[in-house]
Amino acid sequence: MCWLTCKDQLSILDSIRPRYLRRNFLMRFFGFLLFFISISALATDTTRVRNVKCKGGWVTEGTSKLEVISYCGQPKFSDITSGANMVKNEDLLFVIKRKDYIISFSGGKVTHIGMIK
């Protein structure tokens, strides 16, 4: 047995539905907004550069670690990643002409040069 007529039931559903849809839309909107902000923040940490001029010479991809240290001096910071059956990867932070550069090495050779913004 129905207490309300079908017309009354539909009007109750119509009064509830817009609030639910609005809340659902706002949750999706802010979720996408947060996603795009986080992706853009990750993408703008470093800018890839092809080469860097140090006091001793140019550093490009393929330059050995020994040459980089002789050209640019000692790094400000070093991060080494290695393990069993892995090629040793290193990230070195250099300050060159008051700018911070992260130079990545794999197997003792430069694989990536990035300038920190």
N, CA, C and O atoms as CSV, one atom per row, in Angstrom:
chain,resi,resn,atom,element,x,y,z
A,1,MET,N,N,0.848,-1.167,0.000
A,1,MET,CA,C,0.000,0.000,0.000
A,1,MET,C,C,0.897,1.234,0.000
A,1,MET,O,O,1.895,1.308,0.718
A,2,CYS,N,N,0.518,2.174,-0.808
A,2,CYS,CA,C,1.344,3.359,-1.024
A,2,CYS,C,C,0.746,4.533,-0.264
A,2,CYS,O,O,-0.439,4.834,-0.408
A,3,TRP,N,N,1.575,5.203,0.554
A,3,TRP,CA,C,1.087,6.371,1.282
A,3,TRP,C,C,1.036,7.604,0.397
A,3,TRP,O,O,0.170,8.465,0.551
A,4,LEU,N,N,1.978,7.672,-0.531
A,4,LEU,CA,C,2.025,8.828,-1.418
A,4,LEU,C,C,1.669,8.394,-2.826
A,4,LEU,O,O,1.910,7.250,-3.212
A,5,THR,N,N,1.112,9.284,-3.570
A,5,THR,CA,C,0.812,8.960,-4.965
A,5,THR,C,C,2.121,8.972,-5.746
A,5,THR,O,O,3.141,9.449,-5.250
A,6,CYS,N,N,2.091,8.462,-6.931
A,6,CYS,CA,C,3.298,8.415,-7.765
A,6,CYS,C,C,3.806,9.820,-8.059
A,6,CYS,O,O,5.014,10.049,-8.116
A,7,LYS,N,N,2.888,10.755,-8.245
A,7,LYS,CA,C,3.286,12.130,-8.535
A,7,LYS,C,C,4.036,12.730,-7.339
A,7,LYS,O,O,5.032,13.429,-7.523
A,8,ASP,N,N,3.559,12.458,-6.106
A,8,ASP,CA,C,4.226,12.954,-4.912
A,8,ASP,C,C,5.612,12.314,-4.751
A,8,ASP,O,O,6.562,12.986,-4.347
A,9,GLN,N,N,5.728,11.036,-5.062
A,9,GLN,CA,C,7.010,10.359,-4.966
A,9,GLN,C,C,8.021,10.959,-5.937
A,9,GLN,O,O,9.184,11.140,-5.578
A,10,LEU,N,N,7.600,11.269,-7.153
A,10,LEU,CA,C,8.496,11.862,-8.143
A,10,LEU,C,C,8.947,13.258,-7.720
A,10,LEU,O,O,10.104,13.624,-7.927
A,11,SER,N,N,8.049,14.033,-7.136
A,11,SER,CA,C,8.436,15.382,-6.712
A,11,SER,C,C,9.445,15.322,-5.563
A,11,SER,O,O,10.335,16.168,-5.481
A,12,ILE,N,N,9.315,14.333,-4.676
A,12,ILE,CA,C,10.287,14.169,-3.592
A,12,ILE,C,C,11.649,13.781,-4.173
A,12,ILE,O,O,12.675,14.320,-3.757
A,13,LEU,N,N,11.664,12.852,-5.130
A,13,LEU,CA,C,12.921,12.452,-5.761
A,13,LEU,C,C,13.566,13.620,-6.496
A,13,LEU,O,O,14.786,13.776,-6.443
A,14,ASP,N,N,12.783,14.437,-7.174
A,14,ASP,CA,C,13.327,15.590,-7.889
A,14,ASP,C,C,13.917,16.623,-6.932
A,14,ASP,O,O,14.876,17.305,-7.292
A,15,SER,N,N,13.374,16.754,-5.735
A,15,SER,CA,C,13.921,17.722,-4.786
A,15,SER,C,C,15.229,17.220,-4.168
A,15,SER,O,O,16.072,18.028,-3.779
A,16,ILE,N,N,15.408,15.914,-4.073
A,16,ILE,CA,C,16.627,15.343,-3.503
A,16,ILE,C,C,17.739,15.253,-4.558
A,16,ILE,O,O,18.900,15.520,-4.247
A,17,ARG,N,N,17.412,14.891,-5.765
A,17,ARG,CA,C,18.382,14.618,-6.814
A,17,ARG,C,C,19.325,15.797,-7.124
A,17,ARG,O,O,20.524,15.555,-7.263
A,18,PRO,N,N,18.872,17.036,-7.240
A,18,PRO,CA,C,19.802,18.110,-7.582
A,18,PRO,C,C,20.926,18.285,-6.563
A,18,PRO,O,O,22.063,18.547,-6.954
A,19,ARG,N,N,20.639,18.148,-5.270
A,19,ARG,CA,C,21.692,18.256,-4.260
A,19,ARG,C,C,22.719,17.148,-4.429
A,19,ARG,O,O,23.921,17.398,-4.341
A,20,TYR,N,N,22.260,15.938,-4.668
A,20,TYR,CA,C,23.159,14.810,-4.862
A,20,TYR,C,C,24.022,15.032,-6.104
A,20,TYR,O,O,25.234,14.818,-6.065
A,21,LEU,N,N,23.400,15.461,-7.204
A,21,LEU,CA,C,24.149,15.689,-8.432
A,21,LEU,C,C,25.152,16.823,-8.273
A,21,LEU,O,O,26.267,16.742,-8.788
A,22,ARG,N,N,24.764,17.876,-7.567
A,22,ARG,CA,C,25.667,19.000,-7.338
A,22,ARG,C,C,26.885,18.558,-6.533
A,22,ARG,O,O,28.017,18.902,-6.874
A,23,ARG,N,N,26.654,17.806,-5.479
A,23,ARG,CA,C,27.743,17.326,-4.637
A,23,ARG,C,C,28.651,16.386,-5.423
A,23,ARG,O,O,29.873,16.469,-5.308
A,24,ASN,N,N,28.072,15.499,-6.214
A,24,ASN,CA,C,28.835,14.570,-7.030
A,24,ASN,C,C,29.671,15.328,-8.066
A,24,ASN,O,O,30.832,14.990,-8.294
A,25,PHE,N,N,29.092,16.334,-8.681
A,25,PHE,CA,C,29.809,17.146,-9.659
A,25,PHE,C,C,30.982,17.874,-9.007
A,25,PHE,O,O,32.079,17.903,-9.565
A,26,LEU,N,N,30.760,18.462,-7.833
A,26,LEU,CA,C,31.829,19.187,-7.152
A,26,LEU,C,C,32.958,18.250,-6.734
A,26,LEU,O,O,34.129,18.619,-6.822
A,27,MET,N,N,32.625,17.054,-6.283
A,27,MET,CA,C,33.655,16.098,-5.897
A,27,MET,C,C,34.497,15.702,-7.109
A,27,MET,O,O,35.722,15.628,-7.015
A,28,ARG,N,N,33.851,15.449,-8.238
A,28,ARG,CA,C,34.587,15.103,-9.454
A,28,ARG,C,C,35.431,16.273,-9.935
A,28,ARG,O,O,36.584,16.087,-10.325
A,29,PHE,N,N,34.871,17.470,-9.910
A,29,PHE,CA,C,35.582,18.660,-10.374
A,29,PHE,C,C,36.847,18.894,-9.552
A,29,PHE,O,O,37.925,19.087,-10.113
A,30,PHE,N,N,36.719,18.877,-8.226
A,30,PHE,CA,C,37.886,19.114,-7.377
A,30,PHE,C,C,38.881,17.948,-7.440
A,30,PHE,O,O,40.084,18.151,-7.272
A,31,GLY,N,N,38.392,16.751,-7.678
A,31,GLY,CA,C,39.289,15.609,-7.871
A,31,GLY,C,C,40.148,15.781,-9.114
A,31,GLY,O,O,41.361,15.578,-9.068
A,32,PHE,N,N,39.512,16.160,-10.240
A,32,PHE,CA,C,40.269,16.407,-11.463
A,32,PHE,C,C,41.208,17.598,-11.305
A,32,PHE,O,O,42.336,17.564,-11.798
A,33,LEU,N,N,40.762,18.640,-10.629
A,33,LEU,CA,C,41.594,19.820,-10.412
A,33,LEU,C,C,42.839,19.455,-9.606
A,33,LEU,O,O,43.945,19.868,-9.955
A,34,LEU,N,N,42.670,18.697,-8.548
A,34,LEU,CA,C,43.801,18.259,-7.733
A,34,LEU,C,C,44.756,17.386,-8.540
A,34,LEU,O,O,45.974,17.506,-8.407
A,35,PHE,N,N,44.207,16.513,-9.372
A,35,PHE,CA,C,45.024,15.648,-10.223
A,35,PHE,C,C,45.884,16.480,-11.173
A,35,PHE,O,O,47.084,16.232,-11.286
A,36,PHE,N,N,45.297,17.454,-11.854
A,36,PHE,CA,C,46.055,18.259,-12.811
A,36,PHE,C,C,47.077,19.162,-12.123
A,36,PHE,O,O,48.151,19.400,-12.675
A,37,ILE,N,N,46.768,19.663,-10.946
A,37,ILE,CA,C,47.744,20.478,-10.212
A,37,ILE,C,C,48.934,19.623,-9.803
A,37,ILE,O,O,50.077,20.066,-9.911
A,38,SER,N,N,48.682,18.406,-9.336
A,38,SER,CA,C,49.796,17.551,-8.915
A,38,SER,C,C,50.645,17.125,-10.106
A,38,SER,O,O,51.869,17.053,-9.987
A,39,ILE,N,N,50.034,16.845,-11.242
A,39,ILE,CA,C,50.797,16.474,-12.435
A,39,ILE,C,C,51.641,17.650,-12.909
A,39,ILE,O,O,52.803,17.464,-13.270
A,40,SER,N,N,51.080,18.854,-12.916
A,40,SER,CA,C,51.853,20.018,-13.365
A,40,SER,C,C,52.980,20.334,-12.391
A,40,SER,O,O,54.038,20.803,-12.811
A,41,ALA,N,N,52.778,20.089,-11.108
A,41,ALA,CA,C,53.852,20.323,-10.134
A,41,ALA,C,C,54.992,19.333,-10.343
A,41,ALA,O,O,56.160,19.707,-10.232
A,42,LEU,N,N,54.675,18.095,-10.639
A,42,LEU,CA,C,55.725,17.113,-10.896
A,42,LEU,C,C,56.469,17.416,-12.192
A,42,LEU,O,O,57.680,17.214,-12.282
A,43,ALA,N,N,55.751,17.893,-13.176
A,43,ALA,CA,C,56.369,18.142,-14.471
A,43,ALA,C,C,57.293,19.349,-14.457
A,43,ALA,O,O,58.174,19.445,-15.311
A,44,THR,N,N,57.124,20.269,-13.525
A,44,THR,CA,C,57.922,21.486,-13.549
A,44,THR,C,C,59.042,21.493,-12.517
A,44,THR,O,O,59.611,22.553,-12.256
A,45,ASP,N,N,59.381,20.354,-11.922
A,45,ASP,CA,C,60.483,20.327,-10.962
A,45,ASP,C,C,61.820,20.625,-11.620
A,45,ASP,O,O,62.584,21.452,-11.122
A,46,THR,N,N,62.109,19.968,-12.721
A,46,THR,CA,C,63.362,20.196,-13.423
A,46,THR,C,C,63.084,20.429,-14.898
A,46,THR,O,O,62.101,19.943,-15.458
A,47,THR,N,N,63.977,21.184,-15.500
A,47,THR,CA,C,63.923,21.408,-16.935
A,47,THR,C,C,65.120,20.693,-17.552
A,47,THR,O,O,66.262,20.916,-17.151
A,48,ARG,N,N,64.853,19.846,-18.511
A,48,ARG,CA,C,65.936,19.097,-19.148
A,48,ARG,C,C,66.769,20.046,-20.006
A,48,ARG,O,O,66.233,20.840,-20.778
A,49,VAL,N,N,68.078,19.949,-19.855
A,49,VAL,CA,C,68.996,20.739,-20.672
A,49,VAL,C,C,69.939,19.784,-21.394
A,49,VAL,O,O,70.220,18.692,-20.900
A,50,ARG,N,N,70.422,20.190,-22.548
A,50,ARG,CA,C,71.292,19.326,-23.340
A,50,ARG,C,C,72.726,19.317,-22.836
A,50,ARG,O,O,73.387,18.279,-22.855
A,51,ASN,N,N,73.210,20.467,-22.387
A,51,ASN,CA,C,74.588,20.544,-21.911
A,51,ASN,C,C,74.720,21.676,-20.898
A,51,ASN,O,O,73.862,22.554,-20.797
A,52,VAL,N,N,75.814,21.628,-20.158
A,52,VAL,CA,C,76.088,22.629,-19.122
A,52,VAL,C,C,77.547,23.043,-19.264
A,52,VAL,O,O,78.420,22.198,-19.462
A,53,LYS,N,N,77.809,24.336,-19.164
A,53,LYS,CA,C,79.178,24.853,-19.222
A,53,LYS,C,C,79.686,25.052,-17.805
A,53,LYS,O,O,79.175,25.889,-17.061
A,54,CYS,N,N,80.694,24.275,-17.442
A,54,CYS,CA,C,81.372,24.442,-16.159
A,54,CYS,C,C,82.688,25.171,-16.403
A,54,CYS,O,O,83.020,25.510,-17.539
A,55,LYS,N,N,83.429,25.407,-15.334
A,55,LYS,CA,C,84.719,26.107,-15.452
A,55,LYS,C,C,85.705,25.338,-16.324
A,55,LYS,O,O,86.478,25.931,-17.076
A,56,GLY,N,N,85.669,23.993,-16.213
A,56,GLY,CA,C,86.652,23.185,-16.933
A,56,GLY,C,C,86.250,22.774,-18.327
A,56,GLY,O,O,87.116,22.409,-19.121
A,57,GLY,N,N,84.964,22.818,-18.662
A,57,GLY,CA,C,84.514,22.393,-19.988
A,57,GLY,C,C,83.022,22.115,-20.012
A,57,GLY,O,O,82.305,22.360,-19.042
A,58,TRP,N,N,82.573,21.593,-21.154
A,58,TRP,CA,C,81.151,21.296,-21.360
A,58,TRP,C,C,80.812,19.897,-20.871
A,58,TRP,O,O,81.571,18.949,-21.074
A,59,VAL,N,N,79.653,19.785,-20.219
A,59,VAL,CA,C,79.130,18.492,-19.784
A,59,VAL,C,C,77.923,18.176,-20.654
A,59,VAL,O,O,76.982,18.967,-20.721
A,60,THR,N,N,77.943,17.025,-21.321
A,60,THR,CA,C,76.829,16.581,-22.162
A,60,THR,C,C,76.519,15.131,-21.814
A,60,THR,O,O,77.214,14.521,-21.002
A,61,GLU,N,N,75.478,14.580,-22.428
A,61,GLU,CA,C,75.169,13.164,-22.212
A,61,GLU,C,C,76.318,12.329,-22.743
A,61,GLU,O,O,76.835,12.587,-23.829
A,62,GLY,N,N,76.713,11.330,-21.974
A,62,GLY,CA,C,77.816,10.466,-22.357
A,62,GLY,C,C,79.139,10.853,-21.715
A,62,GLY,O,O,80.103,10.092,-21.793
A,63,THR,N,N,79.205,12.027,-21.076
A,63,THR,CA,C,80.425,12.441,-20.378
A,63,THR,C,C,80.605,11.567,-19.143
A,63,THR,O,O,79.634,11.237,-18.461
A,64,SER,N,N,81.840,11.197,-18.859
A,64,SER,CA,C,82.087,10.319,-17.703
A,64,SER,C,C,81.987,11.113,-16.395
A,64,SER,O,O,82.106,12.339,-16.379
A,65,LYS,N,N,81.766,10.387,-15.315
A,65,LYS,CA,C,81.633,11.007,-14.000
A,65,LYS,C,C,82.928,11.699,-13.591
A,65,LYS,O,O,82.892,12.780,-13.002
A,66,LEU,N,N,84.050,11.101,-13.889
A,66,LEU,CA,C,85.346,11.692,-13.553
A,66,LEU,C,C,85.533,13.041,-14.267
A,66,LEU,O,O,86.026,14.001,-13.673
A,67,GLU,N,N,85.134,13.102,-15.542
A,67,GLU,CA,C,85.230,14.365,-16.281
A,67,GLU,C,C,84.314,15.431,-15.686
A,67,GLU,O,O,84.710,16.590,-15.561
A,68,VAL,N,N,83.095,15.046,-15.320
A,68,VAL,CA,C,82.145,16.005,-14.748
A,68,VAL,C,C,82.703,16.596,-13.457
A,68,VAL,O,O,82.642,17.807,-13.248
A,69,ILE,N,N,83.242,15.751,-12.601
A,69,ILE,CA,C,83.795,16.250,-11.333
A,69,ILE,C,C,85.025,17.121,-11.589
A,69,ILE,O,O,85.232,18.113,-10.889
A,70,SER,N,N,85.840,16.766,-12.578
A,70,SER,CA,C,87.003,17.611,-12.878
A,70,SER,C,C,86.581,18.943,-13.492
A,70,SER,O,O,87.255,19.949,-13.270
A,71,TYR,N,N,85.487,18.984,-14.256
A,71,TYR,CA,C,85.000,20.227,-14.860
A,71,TYR,C,C,84.266,21.096,-13.841
A,71,TYR,O,O,84.497,22.303,-13.773
A,72,CYS,N,N,83.380,20.485,-13.047
A,72,CYS,CA,C,82.438,21.245,-12.204
A,72,CYS,C,C,82.780,21.249,-10.720
A,72,CYS,O,O,82.148,21.979,-9.956
A,73,GLY,N,N,83.752,20.463,-10.289
A,73,GLY,CA,C,84.084,20.394,-8.878
A,73,GLY,C,C,83.246,19.342,-8.163
A,73,GLY,O,O,82.534,18.561,-8.796
A,74,GLN,N,N,83.341,19.332,-6.843
A,74,GLN,CA,C,82.610,18.350,-6.034
A,74,GLN,C,C,81.115,18.684,-6.003
A,74,GLN,O,O,80.747,19.857,-5.945
A,75,PRO,N,N,80.260,17.671,-6.039
A,75,PRO,CA,C,78.812,17.926,-5.979
A,75,PRO,C,C,78.380,18.375,-4.589
A,75,PRO,O,O,79.025,18.073,-3.585
A,76,LYS,N,N,77.275,19.101,-4.563
A,76,LYS,CA,C,76.705,19.559,-3.293
A,76,LYS,C,C,75.999,18.411,-2.570
A,76,LYS,O,O,75.986,18.350,-1.341
A,77,PHE,N,N,75.406,17.495,-3.361
A,77,PHE,CA,C,74.650,16.367,-2.796
A,77,PHE,C,C,74.751,15.196,-3.756
A,77,PHE,O,O,74.868,15.388,-4.966
A,78,SER,N,N,74.706,13.982,-3.222
A,78,SER,CA,C,74.792,12.777,-4.037
A,78,SER,C,C,73.746,11.770,-3.581
A,78,SER,O,O,73.537,11.582,-2.383
A,79,ASP,N,N,73.089,11.123,-4.543
A,79,ASP,CA,C,72.111,10.075,-4.252
A,79,ASP,C,C,72.448,8.877,-5.132
A,79,ASP,O,O,72.463,8.992,-6.357
A,80,ILE,N,N,72.715,7.739,-4.522
A,80,ILE,CA,C,73.130,6.545,-5.251
A,80,ILE,C,C,72.062,5.473,-5.112
A,80,ILE,O,O,71.590,5.194,-4.010
A,81,THR,N,N,71.680,4.869,-6.242
A,81,THR,CA,C,70.725,3.770,-6.258
A,81,THR,C,C,71.407,2.568,-6.894
A,81,THR,O,O,71.846,2.627,-8.042
A,82,SER,N,N,71.493,1.486,-6.143
A,82,SER,CA,C,72.080,0.272,-6.697
A,82,SER,C,C,71.521,-0.921,-5.948
A,82,SER,O,O,70.871,-0.781,-4.912
A,83,GLY,N,N,71.782,-2.078,-6.485
A,83,GLY,CA,C,71.309,-3.296,-5.850
A,83,GLY,C,C,71.874,-4.492,-6.566
A,83,GLY,O,O,72.670,-4.354,-7.495
A,84,ALA,N,N,71.468,-5.658,-6.142
A,84,ALA,CA,C,71.942,-6.879,-6.776
A,84,ALA,C,C,71.458,-6.914,-8.224
A,84,ALA,O,O,70.285,-6.664,-8.501
A,85,ASN,N,N,72.362,-7.223,-9.134
A,85,ASN,CA,C,72.059,-7.325,-10.570
A,85,ASN,C,C,71.503,-6.032,-11.150
A,85,ASN,O,O,70.711,-6.069,-12.092
A,86,MET,N,N,71.907,-4.885,-10.601
A,86,MET,CA,C,71.458,-3.585,-11.115
A,86,MET,C,C,72.662,-2.752,-11.515
A,86,MET,O,O,73.731,-2.852,-10.913
A,87,VAL,N,N,72.478,-1.934,-12.533
A,87,VAL,CA,C,73.494,-0.961,-12.896
A,87,VAL,C,C,73.405,0.180,-11.883
A,87,VAL,O,O,72.308,0.619,-11.535
A,88,LYS,N,N,74.536,0.649,-11.418
A,88,LYS,CA,C,74.575,1.709,-10.417
A,88,LYS,C,C,74.102,3.022,-11.040
A,88,LYS,O,O,74.643,3.463,-12.054
A,89,ASN,N,N,73.089,3.647,-10.430
A,89,ASN,CA,C,72.569,4.937,-10.870
A,89,ASN,C,C,72.875,5.976,-9.808
A,89,ASN,O,O,72.698,5.728,-8.615
A,90,GLU,N,N,73.334,7.139,-10.242
A,90,GLU,CA,C,73.662,8.216,-9.315
A,90,GLU,C,C,73.025,9.507,-9.793
A,90,GLU,O,O,72.948,9.770,-10.993
A,91,ASP,N,N,72.576,10.298,-8.855
A,91,ASP,CA,C,72.103,11.662,-9.117
A,91,ASP,C,C,72.963,12.598,-8.283
A,91,ASP,O,O,73.007,12.487,-7.058
A,92,LEU,N,N,73.644,13.518,-8.950
A,92,LEU,CA,C,74.515,14.469,-8.265
A,92,LEU,C,C,73.962,15.870,-8.448
A,92,LEU,O,O,73.533,16.238,-9.542
A,93,LEU,N,N,73.971,16.650,-7.377
A,93,LEU,CA,C,73.498,18.031,-7.412
A,93,LEU,C,C,74.699,18.962,-7.464
A,93,LEU,O,O,75.546,18.949,-6.571
A,94,PHE,N,N,74.767,19.769,-8.517
A,94,PHE,CA,C,75.841,20.745,-8.678
A,94,PHE,C,C,75.246,22.143,-8.688
A,94,PHE,O,O,74.140,22.343,-9.190
A,95,VAL,N,N,75.967,23.110,-8.140
A,95,VAL,CA,C,75.593,24.516,-8.239
A,95,VAL,C,C,76.563,25.135,-9.237
A,95,VAL,O,O,77.758,25.258,-8.971
A,96,ILE,N,N,76.026,25.519,-10.384
A,96,ILE,CA,C,76.831,26.077,-11.466
A,96,ILE,C,C,76.260,27.441,-11.819
A,96,ILE,O,O,75.108,27.544,-12.239
A,97,LYS,N,N,77.051,28.475,-11.653
A,97,LYS,CA,C,76.628,29.853,-11.930
A,97,LYS,C,C,75.338,30.195,-11.191
A,97,LYS,O,O,74.401,30.728,-11.786
A,98,ARG,N,N,75.290,29.895,-9.915
A,98,ARG,CA,C,74.167,30.164,-9.005
A,98,ARG,C,C,72.865,29.476,-9.420
A,98,ARG,O,O,71.790,29.918,-9.016
A,99,LYS,N,N,72.937,28.421,-10.206
A,99,LYS,CA,C,71.769,27.608,-10.568
A,99,LYS,C,C,72.047,26.174,-10.159
A,99,LYS,O,O,73.183,25.706,-10.229
A,100,ASP,N,N,70.998,25.479,-9.731
A,100,ASP,CA,C,71.126,24.090,-9.303
A,100,ASP,C,C,70.853,23.154,-10.477
A,100,ASP,O,O,69.846,23.287,-11.172
A,101,TYR,N,N,71.757,22.213,-10.684
A,101,TYR,CA,C,71.619,21.217,-11.738
A,101,TYR,C,C,71.706,19.833,-11.127
A,101,TYR,O,O,72.555,19.577,-10.274
A,102,ILE,N,N,70.829,18.941,-11.562
A,102,ILE,CA,C,70.916,17.530,-11.182
A,102,ILE,C,C,71.436,16.793,-12.407
A,102,ILE,O,O,70.817,16.803,-13.471
A,103,ILE,N,N,72.583,16.156,-12.235
A,103,ILE,CA,C,73.173,15.381,-13.317
A,103,ILE,C,C,73.069,13.908,-12.928
A,103,ILE,O,O,73.582,13.491,-11.889
A,104,SER,N,N,72.397,13.128,-13.776
A,104,SER,CA,C,72.168,11.703,-13.495
A,104,SER,C,C,73.166,10.857,-14.279
A,104,SER,O,O,73.453,11.116,-15.447
A,105,PHE,N,N,73.680,9.843,-13.599
A,105,PHE,CA,C,74.650,8.933,-14.192
A,105,PHE,C,C,74.113,7.512,-14.136
A,105,PHE,O,O,73.425,7.132,-13.188
A,106,SER,N,N,74.433,6.737,-15.156
A,106,SER,CA,C,74.150,5.309,-15.158
A,106,SER,C,C,75.368,4.619,-15.753
A,106,SER,O,O,75.750,4.892,-16.891
A,107,GLY,N,N,75.965,3.740,-14.996
A,107,GLY,CA,C,77.172,3.069,-15.451
A,107,GLY,C,C,78.352,4.016,-15.596
A,107,GLY,O,O,79.248,3.756,-16.399
A,108,GLY,N,N,78.377,5.106,-14.841
A,108,GLY,CA,C,79.499,6.040,-14.876
A,108,GLY,C,C,79.427,7.080,-15.969
A,108,GLY,O,O,80.364,7.863,-16.123
A,109,LYS,N,N,78.336,7.119,-16.744
A,109,LYS,CA,C,78.164,8.088,-17.839
A,109,LYS,C,C,76.910,8.927,-17.592
A,109,LYS,O,O,75.939,8.450,-17.003
A,110,VAL,N,N,76.941,10.185,-18.049
A,110,VAL,CA,C,75.797,11.096,-17.893
A,110,VAL,C,C,74.638,10.604,-18.763
A,110,VAL,O,O,74.807,10.352,-19.956
A,111,THR,N,N,73.455,10.470,-18.144
A,111,THR,CA,C,72.255,10.072,-18.887
A,111,THR,C,C,71.210,11.176,-18.940
A,111,THR,O,O,70.369,11.192,-19.839
A,112,HIS,N,N,71.255,12.108,-17.976
A,112,HIS,CA,C,70.245,13.158,-17.920
A,112,HIS,C,C,70.835,14.366,-17.205
A,112,HIS,O,O,71.532,14.223,-16.200
A,113,ILE,N,N,70.553,15.559,-17.729
A,113,ILE,CA,C,70.941,16.806,-17.073
A,113,ILE,C,C,69.680,17.637,-16.903
A,113,ILE,O,O,68.983,17.926,-17.876
A,114,GLY,N,N,69.389,18.021,-15.668
A,114,GLY,CA,C,68.191,18.804,-15.393
A,114,GLY,C,C,68.507,20.016,-14.546
A,114,GLY,O,O,69.284,19.938,-13.595
A,115,MET,N,N,67.893,21.151,-14.898
A,115,MET,CA,C,68.061,22.376,-14.114
A,115,MET,C,C,66.855,22.525,-13.202
A,115,MET,O,O,65.716,22.433,-13.658
A,116,ILE,N,N,67.097,22.754,-11.921
A,116,ILE,CA,C,66.016,22.928,-10.959
A,116,ILE,C,C,65.542,24.358,-11.035
A,116,ILE,O,O,66.342,25.292,-10.994
A,117,LYS,N,N,64.228,24.529,-11.147
A,117,LYS,CA,C,63.663,25.891,-11.221
A,117,LYS,C,C,63.587,26.515,-9.872
A,117,LYS,O,O,63.140,27.654,-9.743
